Amino acid sequence: MIRLIKRYESRKLYDTEESRYVSLDEIAAWVREGQEIRVVDNATEADVTSQTLTQIILDEGRKGTSLLPSDLLHELVRMGERAVESGRERVQHGVDRLVQASVDRLGPLRRAREEMTQLRSQLEELESSLRSLEAERIAGEDDGAPVGRSDETTIHGAERAGARREKNR
């Protein structure tokens, strides 16, 4: 979870988690322990995390406690905007890979859903056909027609019976 710090015009830093004012040294200690922080200007809501972290590095440099070698600091100054752009590109690449992986996982699910929709439609058609056949069977029983035979079978059967009667005369 990201710890939210509000910076006031007086440059005081207020930790919203512990509801108290904190120092740059405390924030530095949290960051060293792995805590993610976000610092926002209380008046404008602008994100001032970068400036705050830079201020921590600057203060440590003044105290002589900086853990950053001067070569690294020189390179950061030289890279300037390129470092930011490179970081943004890496983040964008990671997001693109995550989105693609999500899309790849959704493809089979989408196909399965389409197949389920088709099967549901076919099942509804089958149920409708069965209801029609059942209704015809019931109607046939009520009319006295032989159960389980179609009208065509009944007609052919009547024609054959008539032909037999003719022969027997």
VEXROZA-289525 format. One record per residue: residue number from 0; x, y, z of N, C-alpha, C, O in turn. Coordinates in Angstrom, 3 decimals. Example, Ala and Ser with C-alpha at 12.3 -4.5 7.8 and 13.67 -1.06 7.14 Angstrom:
# VEXROZA-289525
{0 {13.190 -5.690 7.800} {12.300 -4.500 7.800} {13.200 -3.300 7.800} {14.236 -3.319 8.465}}
{1 {12.850 -2.250 7.080} {13.670 -1.060 7.140} {12.900 0.030 7.870} {13.409 1.138 8.039}}
# end
This chain:
# VEXROZA-289525
{0 {0.846 -1.179 0.000} {0.000 0.000 0.000} {0.896 1.249 0.000} {1.930 1.291 0.667}}
{1 {0.487 2.221 -0.735} {1.270 3.454 -0.842} {0.870 4.391 0.295} {-0.311 4.628 0.546}}
{2 {1.865 4.902 0.958} {1.635 5.815 2.074} {1.498 7.231 1.529} {2.383 7.715 0.823}}
{3 {0.398 7.892 1.852} {0.126 9.238 1.362} {0.627 10.286 2.346} {0.280 10.287 3.527}}
{4 {1.458 11.176 1.813} {2.000 12.287 2.596} {1.513 13.571 1.936} {1.590 13.720 0.717}}
{5 {1.007 14.501 2.755} {0.580 15.801 2.223} {1.619 16.848 2.598} {2.073 16.931 3.740}}
{6 {1.984 17.655 1.582} {2.939 18.737 1.833} {2.173 20.056 1.849} {1.448 20.385 0.909}}
{7 {2.349 20.796 2.932} {1.668 22.088 3.084} {2.569 23.223 2.619} {3.770 23.033 2.426}}
{8 {1.982 24.406 2.440} {2.738 25.569 1.967} {3.933 25.859 2.866} {4.961 26.354 2.403}}
{9 {3.798 25.556 4.130} {4.886 25.808 5.075} {6.006 24.762 4.943} {6.960 24.766 5.721}}
{10 {5.877 23.867 3.949} {6.820 22.780 3.684} {6.716 21.661 4.717} {7.514 20.724 4.699}}
{11 {5.745 21.752 5.609} {5.545 20.666 6.566} {4.952 19.478 5.829} {4.157 19.632 4.902}}
{12 {5.359 18.281 6.263} {4.901 17.035 5.650} {4.000 16.306 6.641} {4.386 16.076 7.787}}
{13 {2.798 15.942 6.196} {1.811 15.328 7.076} {1.504 13.918 6.583} {1.053 13.721 5.455}}
{14 {1.758 12.943 7.452} {1.490 11.537 7.135} {0.014 11.248 7.428} {-0.416 11.298 8.580}}
{15 {-0.750 10.948 6.385} {-2.189 10.716 6.574} {-2.467 9.374 7.242} {-3.549 9.176 7.794}}
{16 {-1.515 8.454 7.202} {-1.712 7.145 7.827} {-1.622 7.235 9.350} {-2.435 6.649 10.065}}
{17 {-0.626 7.974 9.834} {-0.431 8.098 11.277} {-1.005 9.397 11.836} {-0.952 9.640 13.041}}
{18 {-1.558 10.234 10.944} {-2.154 11.526 11.345} {-1.192 12.366 12.176} {-1.511 12.791 13.287}}
{19 {-0.005 12.595 11.613} {0.993 13.413 12.301} {1.977 13.977 11.288} {2.106 13.475 10.171}}
{20 {2.676 15.049 11.712} {3.704 15.628 10.867} {4.953 14.757 10.939} {5.278 14.204 11.989}}
{21 {5.651 14.641 9.804} {6.849 13.803 9.737} {7.988 14.592 9.101} {7.780 15.631 8.474}}
{22 {9.190 14.072 9.280} {10.383 14.724 8.712} {10.830 13.982 7.449} {10.386 12.871 7.158}}
{23 {11.724 14.644 6.717} {12.297 13.995 5.543} {13.086 12.745 5.941} {13.115 11.761 5.201}}
{24 {13.719 12.791 7.103} {14.486 11.631 7.582} {13.563 10.432 7.803} {13.931 9.303 7.481}}
{25 {12.372 10.669 8.347} {11.425 9.561 8.561} {10.959 8.985 7.223} {10.846 7.770 7.056}}
{26 {10.693 9.878 6.282} {10.268 9.416 4.955} {11.391 8.608 4.312} {11.135 7.567 3.706}}
{27 {12.631 9.077 4.436} {13.779 8.353 3.887} {13.874 6.959 4.507} {14.128 5.980 3.805}}
{28 {13.672 6.871 5.810} {13.733 5.572 6.487} {12.638 4.634 5.961} {12.892 3.450 5.741}}
{29 {11.435 5.153 5.761} {10.338 4.320 5.231} {10.687 3.793 3.847} {10.466 2.620 3.543}}
{30 {11.237 4.678 3.005} {11.595 4.271 1.640} {12.673 3.192 1.686} {12.604 2.216 0.939}}
{31 {13.667 3.359 2.554} {14.715 2.341 2.693} {14.151 1.006 3.148} {14.679 -0.045 2.785}}
{32 {13.085 1.035 3.940} {12.449 -0.196 4.424} {11.540 -0.828 3.364} {10.992 -1.910 3.577}}
{33 {11.382 -0.144 2.214} {10.569 -0.704 1.140} {9.184 -0.100 1.013} {8.406 -0.506 0.150}}
{34 {8.872 0.859 1.855} {7.550 1.500 1.818} {7.466 2.429 0.604} {8.352 3.255 0.385}}
{35 {6.394 2.286 -0.183} {6.138 3.214 -1.290} {5.436 4.436 -0.713} {4.554 4.314 0.136}}
{36 {5.831 5.601 -1.174} {5.185 6.822 -0.695} {4.691 7.638 -1.881} {5.176 7.501 -3.004}}
{37 {3.726 8.477 -1.601} {3.240 9.451 -2.586} {3.058 10.755 -1.832} {2.350 10.810 -0.826}}
{38 {3.702 11.806 -2.325} {3.625 13.109 -1.671} {2.832 14.027 -2.596} {3.168 14.181 -3.770}}
{39 {1.774 14.636 -2.053} {0.948 15.557 -2.839} {0.921 16.916 -2.166} {0.927 17.026 -0.940}}
{40 {0.892 17.948 -2.996} {0.759 19.312 -2.499} {-0.678 19.471 -2.014} {-1.615 19.230 -2.775}}
{41 {-0.863 19.867 -0.773} {-2.202 19.956 -0.193} {-3.084 20.976 -0.916} {-4.290 20.759 -1.039}}
{42 {-2.516 22.067 -1.389} {-3.300 23.120 -2.025} {-3.706 22.752 -3.458} {-4.841 23.005 -3.862}}
{43 {-2.788 22.160 -4.222} {-3.053 21.911 -5.648} {-3.315 20.451 -5.975} {-3.772 20.141 -7.075}}
{44 {-3.037 19.553 -5.048} {-3.149 18.104 -5.252} {-2.127 17.589 -6.272} {-2.238 16.456 -6.740}}
{45 {-1.136 18.415 -6.616} {-0.097 18.000 -7.556} {0.815 16.978 -6.882} {1.100 17.078 -5.688}}
{46 {1.266 16.004 -7.653} {2.173 14.987 -7.136} {3.583 15.583 -7.055} {4.164 15.961 -8.072}}
{47 {4.118 15.661 -5.849} {5.456 16.217 -5.638} {6.395 15.170 -5.030} {7.339 15.504 -4.314}}
{48 {6.115 13.902 -5.332} {6.932 12.812 -4.802} {8.369 12.921 -5.298} {9.307 12.781 -4.514}}
{49 {8.549 13.171 -6.599} {9.910 13.256 -7.160} {10.721 14.348 -6.480} {11.877 14.138 -6.114}}
{50 {10.106 15.521 -6.311} {10.813 16.626 -5.678} {11.190 16.274 -4.235} {12.274 16.622 -3.767}}
{51 {10.296 15.592 -3.548} {10.553 15.232 -2.147} {11.695 14.230 -2.057} {12.584 14.368 -1.216}}
{52 {11.671 13.216 -2.927} {12.752 12.223 -2.913} {14.080 12.863 -3.307} {15.127 12.524 -2.754}}
{53 {14.033 13.792 -4.267} {15.247 14.521 -4.644} {15.763 15.345 -3.468} {16.970 15.429 -3.241}}
{54 {14.842 15.952 -2.724} {15.223 16.731 -1.542} {15.894 15.823 -0.504} {16.858 16.232 0.144}}
{55 {15.398 14.615 -0.347} {16.008 13.664 0.598} {17.441 13.364 0.160} {18.358 13.374 0.981}}
{56 {17.633 13.099 -1.133} {18.982 12.812 -1.644} {19.896 14.015 -1.436} {21.051 13.859 -1.040}}
{57 {19.378 15.220 -1.704} {20.157 16.449 -1.534} {20.562 16.637 -0.073} {21.721 16.936 0.214}}
{58 {19.620 16.464 0.848} {19.920 16.628 2.274} {20.961 15.611 2.746} {21.851 15.946 3.529}}
{59 {20.848 14.370 2.267} {21.829 13.350 2.657} {23.209 13.704 2.106} {24.228 13.467 2.755}}
{60 {23.228 14.274 0.902} {24.506 14.702 0.320} {25.147 15.793 1.148} {26.363 15.789 1.341}}
{61 {24.344 16.740 1.648} {24.868 17.828 2.496} {25.409 17.290 3.818} {26.409 17.779 4.344}}
{62 {24.726 16.273 4.340} {25.145 15.699 5.622} {26.334 14.757 5.448} {26.975 14.366 6.423}}
{63 {26.618 14.400 4.207} {27.707 13.453 3.963} {27.280 12.014 4.172} {28.125 11.124 4.270}}
{64 {25.985 11.774 4.240} {25.496 10.409 4.471} {24.912 9.788 3.206} {24.299 8.722 3.264}}
{65 {25.098 10.441 2.074} {24.538 9.941 0.814} {25.133 8.595 0.460} {26.343 8.388 0.543}}
{66 {24.269 7.694 0.067} {24.714 6.371 -0.330} {24.952 6.299 -1.836} {25.372 5.264 -2.352}}
{67 {24.685 7.394 -2.535} {24.816 7.396 -3.985} {26.203 7.865 -4.398} {26.653 8.925 -3.964}}
{68 {26.879 7.092 -5.226} {28.202 7.526 -5.691} {28.057 8.702 -6.654} {27.045 8.832 -7.342}}
{69 {29.058 9.538 -6.694} {28.996 10.729 -7.537} {28.880 10.368 -9.013} {28.277 11.119 -9.780}}
{70 {29.450 9.226 -9.432} {29.325 8.806 -10.837} {27.856 8.629 -11.213} {27.426 9.052 -12.286}}
{71 {27.101 8.009 -10.331} {25.674 7.809 -10.596} {24.950 9.148 -10.661} {24.108 9.351 -11.535}}
{72 {25.263 10.054 -9.758} {24.627 11.366 -9.765} {24.978 12.138 -11.035} {24.126 12.817 -11.608}}
{73 {26.237 12.032 -11.477} {26.636 12.675 -12.731} {25.817 12.124 -13.896} {25.333 12.876 -14.742}}
{74 {25.672 10.813 -13.926} {24.928 10.175 -15.012} {23.457 10.589 -14.994} {22.859 10.799 -16.050}}
{75 {22.879 10.705 -13.817} {21.488 11.159 -13.712} {21.319 12.567 -14.260} {20.346 12.860 -14.954}}
{76 {22.278 13.441 -13.942} {22.215 14.811 -14.450} {22.383 14.814 -15.967} {21.679 15.541 -16.667}}
{77 {23.311 14.004 -16.478} {23.531 13.945 -17.930} {22.305 13.404 -18.671} {21.902 13.921 -19.714}}
{78 {21.741 12.370 -18.109} {20.605 11.726 -18.771} {19.352 12.587 -18.719} {18.579 12.628 -19.676}}
{79 {19.154 13.266 -17.616} {18.013 14.152 -17.465} {16.725 13.574 -18.004} {16.204 12.590 -17.479}}
{80 {16.218 14.185 -19.044} {14.945 13.810 -19.646} {14.982 12.397 -20.226} {13.979 11.685 -20.201}}
{81 {16.144 11.993 -20.750} {16.251 10.640 -21.328} {15.980 9.578 -20.272} {15.350 8.562 -20.565}}
{82 {16.449 9.803 -19.044} {16.218 8.825 -17.980} {14.733 8.689 -17.703} {14.229 7.581 -17.516}}
{83 {14.039 9.802 -17.678} {12.598 9.775 -17.434} {11.892 9.064 -18.579} {11.017 8.227 -18.355}}
{84 {12.276 9.399 -19.810} {11.649 8.793 -20.988} {11.923 7.291 -21.033} {11.035 6.500 -21.350}}
{85 {13.148 6.909 -20.715} {13.501 5.490 -20.702} {12.669 4.739 -19.662} {12.183 3.638 -19.921}}
{86 {12.514 5.333 -18.505} {11.680 4.716 -17.466} {10.231 4.598 -17.901} {9.578 3.584 -17.655}}
{87 {9.732 5.644 -18.552} {8.352 5.622 -19.042} {8.176 4.533 -20.092} {7.167 3.829 -20.102}}
{88 {9.171 4.399 -20.983} {9.102 3.366 -22.017} {9.095 1.975 -21.399} {8.359 1.103 -21.858}}
{89 {9.897 1.755 -20.373} {9.920 0.445 -19.708} {8.575 0.136 -19.064} {8.070 -0.983 -19.157}}
{90 {8.006 1.133 -18.415} {6.697 0.938 -17.788} {5.647 0.649 -18.858} {4.823 -0.251 -18.699}}
{91 {5.680 1.421 -19.956} {4.716 1.214 -21.047} {4.860 -0.185 -21.637} {3.862 -0.848 -21.921}}
{92 {6.095 -0.631 -21.821} {6.339 -1.972 -22.356} {5.757 -3.033 -21.409} {5.132 -3.996 -21.852}}
{93 {5.969 -2.843 -20.119} {5.412 -3.780 -19.137} {3.893 -3.799 -19.164} {3.281 -4.864 -19.087}}
{94 {3.288 -2.635 -19.272} {1.827 -2.548 -19.337} {1.324 -3.227 -20.609} {0.329 -3.951 -20.578}}
{95 {2.011 -2.991 -21.724} {1.612 -3.619 -22.992} {1.664 -5.145 -22.884} {0.757 -5.837 -23.348}}
{96 {2.733 -5.664 -22.267} {2.837 -7.126 -22.095} {1.714 -7.650 -21.215} {1.149 -8.706 -21.500}}
{97 {1.382 -6.931 -20.150} {0.311 -7.345 -19.252} {-1.034 -7.363 -19.973} {-1.811 -8.307 -19.828}}
{98 {-1.302 -6.322 -20.744} {-2.559 -6.250 -21.495} {-2.627 -7.389 -22.508} {-3.664 -8.039 -22.637}}
{99 {-1.532 -7.636 -23.230} {-1.525 -8.709 -24.228} {-1.744 -10.066 -23.573} {-2.477 -10.900 -24.104}}
{100 {-1.120 -10.291 -22.435} {-1.316 -11.556 -21.730} {-2.771 -11.708 -21.300} {-3.326 -12.805 -21.359}}
{101 {-3.383 -10.623 -20.873} {-4.796 -10.674 -20.482} {-5.677 -10.983 -21.678} {-6.607 -11.783 -21.577}}
{102 {-5.388 -10.350 -22.815} {-6.164 -10.601 -24.042} {-5.986 -12.051 -24.470} {-6.952 -12.699 -24.875}}
{103 {-4.767 -12.565 -24.386} {-4.505 -13.951 -24.763} {-5.299 -14.922 -23.897} {-5.766 -15.951 -24.385}}
{104 {-5.453 -14.604 -22.624} {-6.225 -15.468 -21.732} {-7.721 -15.345 -22.001} {-8.468 -16.299 -21.780}}
{105 {-8.167 -14.183 -22.475} {-9.592 -13.976 -22.721} {-10.066 -14.647 -24.012} {-11.246 -14.981 -24.123}}
{106 {-9.177 -14.854 -24.994} {-9.553 -15.462 -26.268} {-10.259 -16.792 -26.097} {-11.375 -16.949 -26.593}}
{107 {-9.655 -17.763 -25.414} {-10.331 -19.053 -25.225} {-11.651 -18.920 -24.452} {-12.609 -19.641 -24.729}}
{108 {-11.694 -18.021 -23.508} {-12.936 -17.821 -22.764} {-14.035 -17.283 -23.676} {-15.191 -17.695 -23.581}}
{109 {-13.666 -16.372 -24.547} {-14.636 -15.796 -25.481} {-15.166 -16.888 -26.414} {-16.369 -16.964 -26.663}}
{110 {-14.256 -17.742 -26.935} {-14.689 -18.824 -27.826} {-15.599 -19.796 -27.084} {-16.605 -20.242 -27.637}}
{111 {-15.266 -20.125 -25.856} {-16.108 -21.039 -25.071} {-17.488 -20.423 -24.848} {-18.500 -21.122 -24.903}}
{112 {-17.526 -19.136 -24.601} {-18.817 -18.462 -24.405} {-19.652 -18.507 -25.676} {-20.861 -18.734 -25.619}}
{113 {-19.008 -18.292 -26.831} {-19.730 -18.358 -28.105} {-20.268 -19.766 -28.347} {-21.399 -19.931 -28.806}}
{114 {-19.456 -20.786 -28.038} {-19.904 -22.169 -28.201} {-21.080 -22.469 -27.274} {-22.033 -23.141 -27.666}}
{115 {-21.003 -21.965 -26.047} {-22.107 -22.170 -25.097} {-23.388 -21.513 -25.608} {-24.474 -22.069 -25.443}}
{116 {-23.274 -20.346 -26.221} {-24.438 -19.657 -26.776} {-25.040 -20.484 -27.900} {-26.261 -20.620 -27.979}}
{117 {-24.197 -21.044 -28.778} {-24.691 -21.885 -29.860} {-25.373 -23.140 -29.310} {-26.450 -23.516 -29.772}}
{118 {-24.751 -23.780 -28.334} {-25.349 -24.974 -27.730} {-26.691 -24.651 -27.066} {-27.636 -25.435 -27.152}}
{119 {-26.766 -23.514 -26.415} {-28.014 -23.103 -25.775} {-29.115 -22.932 -26.824} {-30.256 -23.342 -26.610}}
{120 {-28.762 -22.325 -27.956} {-29.715 -22.122 -29.041} {-30.187 -23.466 -29.599} {-31.382 -23.664 -29.822}}
{121 {-29.259 -24.374 -29.821} {-29.616 -25.701 -30.332} {-30.495 -26.456 -29.337} {-31.432 -27.147 -29.737}}
{122 {-30.201 -26.329 -28.059} {-31.011 -26.978 -27.033} {-32.426 -26.413 -27.023} {-33.395 -27.160 -26.883}}
{123 {-32.548 -25.104 -27.170} {-33.875 -24.488 -27.221} {-34.662 -24.988 -28.424} {-35.862 -25.241 -28.317}}
{124 {-33.989 -25.137 -29.586} {-34.649 -25.668 -30.782} {-35.112 -27.107 -30.543} {-36.229 -27.474 -30.908}}
{125 {-34.259 -27.907 -29.935} {-34.608 -29.296 -29.641} {-35.799 -29.375 -28.696} {-36.720 -30.163 -28.913}}
{126 {-35.778 -28.560 -27.650} {-36.905 -28.545 -26.706} {-38.192 -28.125 -27.395} {-39.256 -28.672 -27.108}}
{127 {-38.106 -27.163 -28.298} {-39.280 -26.713 -29.045} {-39.817 -27.836 -29.925} {-41.027 -28.049 -29.996}}
{128 {-38.919 -28.554 -30.595} {-39.336 -29.679 -31.433} {-40.002 -30.759 -30.593} {-41.023 -31.316 -30.996}}
{129 {-39.446 -31.052 -29.449} {-40.032 -32.067 -28.570} {-41.418 -31.644 -28.084} {-42.328 -32.469 -28.003}}
{130 {-41.578 -30.370 -27.766} {-42.897 -29.885 -27.348} {-43.914 -30.024 -28.483} {-45.064 -30.397 -28.253}}
{131 {-43.475 -29.719 -29.715} {-44.368 -29.850 -30.876} {-44.761 -31.297 -31.094} {-45.932 -31.592 -31.333}}
{132 {-43.796 -32.205 -31.016} {-44.095 -33.628 -31.186} {-45.037 -34.124 -30.101} {-45.950 -34.902 -30.378}}
{133 {-44.825 -33.689 -28.891} {-45.688 -34.094 -27.784} {-47.102 -33.566 -27.998} {-48.080 -34.269 -27.745}}
{134 {-47.202 -32.308 -28.471} {-48.524 -31.730 -28.736} {-49.217 -32.497 -29.858} {-50.420 -32.742 -29.768}}
{135 {-48.497 -32.885 -30.917} {-49.076 -33.653 -32.011} {-49.539 -35.023 -31.520} {-50.605 -35.498 -31.911}}
{136 {-48.736 -35.656 -30.663} {-49.089 -36.977 -30.139} {-50.368 -36.895 -29.334} {-51.252 -37.741 -29.473}}
{137 {-50.470 -35.880 -28.492} {-51.668 -35.714 -27.666} {-52.874 -35.418 -28.546} {-53.958 -35.955 -28.318}}
{138 {-52.689 -34.561 -29.558} {-53.786 -34.241 -30.464} {-54.216 -35.482 -31.232} {-55.408 -35.672 -31.476}}
{139 {-53.265 -36.332 -31.620} {-53.577 -37.568 -32.348} {-54.372 -38.534 -31.490} {-55.274 -39.206 -31.990}}
{140 {-54.056 -38.612 -30.223} {-54.800 -39.489 -29.314} {-56.237 -39.014 -29.166} {-57.168 -39.815 -29.095}}
{141 {-56.398 -37.695 -29.122} {-57.735 -37.123 -28.977} {-58.572 -37.355 -30.229} {-59.791 -37.490 -30.115}}
{142 {-57.965 -37.408 -31.437} {-58.685 -37.596 -32.693} {-58.945 -39.061 -32.988} {-59.683 -39.376 -33.921}}
{143 {-58.372 -39.941 -32.236} {-58.556 -41.360 -32.476} {-57.569 -41.913 -33.481} {-57.671 -43.088 -33.831}}
{144 {-56.631 -41.139 -33.956} {-55.626 -41.606 -34.905} {-54.638 -42.488 -34.170} {-54.438 -42.326 -32.966}}
{145 {-54.018 -43.417 -34.877} {-53.041 -44.289 -34.217} {-51.921 -43.450 -33.600} {-51.423 -42.511 -34.221}}
{146 {-51.536 -43.793 -32.390} {-50.523 -43.052 -31.654} {-49.151 -43.381 -32.211} {-48.831 -44.543 -32.458}}
{147 {-48.360 -42.367 -32.404} {-46.983 -42.570 -32.818} {-46.821 -42.671 -34.315} {-45.709 -42.919 -34.779}}
{148 {-47.887 -42.489 -35.110} {-47.733 -42.542 -36.561} {-48.014 -41.172 -37.133} {-48.820 -40.408 -36.604}}
{149 {-47.329 -40.877 -38.231} {-47.574 -39.604 -38.889} {-48.797 -39.730 -39.773} {-49.274 -40.834 -40.036}}
{150 {-49.304 -38.593 -40.233} {-50.474 -38.596 -41.107} {-50.201 -39.379 -42.378} {-51.094 -40.057 -42.888}}
{151 {-48.970 -39.297 -42.904} {-48.637 -39.985 -44.147} {-48.728 -41.487 -43.969} {-49.259 -42.179 -44.838}}
{152 {-48.221 -42.005 -42.862} {-48.287 -43.444 -42.594} {-49.731 -43.881 -42.490} {-50.102 -44.936 -43.004}}
{153 {-50.546 -43.084 -41.833} {-51.960 -43.423 -41.659} {-52.669 -43.466 -43.010} {-53.483 -44.357 -43.250}}
{154 {-52.372 -42.524 -43.888} {-52.996 -42.479 -45.224} {-52.599 -43.707 -46.035} {-53.457 -44.344 -46.646}}
{155 {-51.301 -44.052 -46.050} {-50.845 -45.219 -46.812} {-51.463 -46.487 -46.256} {-51.836 -47.384 -47.012}}
{156 {-51.570 -46.562 -44.963} {-52.194 -47.741 -44.346} {-53.655 -47.877 -44.756} {-54.130 -48.987 -44.994}}
{157 {-54.372 -46.757 -44.842} {-55.783 -46.801 -45.252} {-55.901 -47.208 -46.714} {-56.818 -47.949 -47.066}}
{158 {-55.018 -46.754 -47.556} {-55.037 -47.117 -48.988} {-54.792 -48.613 -49.143} {-55.461 -49.261 -49.948}}
{159 {-53.853 -49.172 -48.396} {-53.568 -50.606 -48.480} {-54.756 -51.432 -47.994} {-55.083 -52.468 -48.573}}
{160 {-55.389 -50.967 -46.939} {-56.559 -51.700 -46.422} {-57.680 -51.683 -47.455} {-58.377 -52.681 -47.638}}
{161 {-57.854 -50.534 -48.135} {-58.885 -50.440 -49.188} {-58.564 -51.361 -50.349} {-59.477 -51.966 -50.911}}
{162 {-57.302 -51.488 -50.729} {-56.890 -52.355 -51.825} {-57.119 -53.816 -51.471} {-57.491 -54.594 -52.349}}
{163 {-56.914 -54.218 -50.235} {-57.148 -55.587 -49.795} {-58.628 -55.915 -49.870} {-58.997 -57.019 -50.271}}
{164 {-59.470 -54.984 -49.496} {-60.900 -55.213 -49.536} {-61.366 -55.440 -50.996} {-62.232 -56.275 -51.260}}
{165 {-60.789 -54.699 -51.904} {-61.136 -54.836 -53.312} {-60.765 -56.228 -53.816} {-61.545 -56.831 -54.553}}
{166 {-59.617 -56.750 -53.446} {-59.172 -58.066 -53.888} {-60.081 -59.152 -53.348} {-60.385 -60.122 -54.042}}
{167 {-60.510 -58.990 -52.116} {-61.317 -60.018 -51.461} {-62.739 -60.045 -52.031} {-63.446 -61.010 -51.739}}
{168 {-63.194 -59.136 -52.767} {-64.554 -59.133 -53.305} {-64.677 -59.993 -54.440} {-65.760 -60.105 -55.014}}
# end
